[in-house]
Amino acid sequence: MADEHLVELSPYPASRVGASGFIGWSSSADRVLVVIAYRDLDGELHGMNAWPASGRDLAIYTEGGRR
């Protein structure tokens, strides 16, 4: 979430509950990750899932969020 080039997709296209997707570089994982999170009524983000970016998600990140 600290990546200055982080891309937010809200809602994430594959989310069935309207969660947001964040695509960004993770220095600890040494790769681009997709993090799925939802925002509660107080505006706090809660992580739900994460995986290495590939395919469409990696292309979106590489293109700077342009789709």
HELIX and SHEET records of a PDB file:
HELIX    1   1 GLY A   55  THR A   62  1                                   8    
SHEET    1   A 4 VAL A   7  LEU A   9  0                                        
SHEET    2   A 4 SER A  20  SER A  26 -1                                        
SHEET    3   A 4 ARG A  31  ARG A  39 -1                                        
SHEET    4   A 4 LEU A  45  PRO A  52 -1                                        
END                                                                             
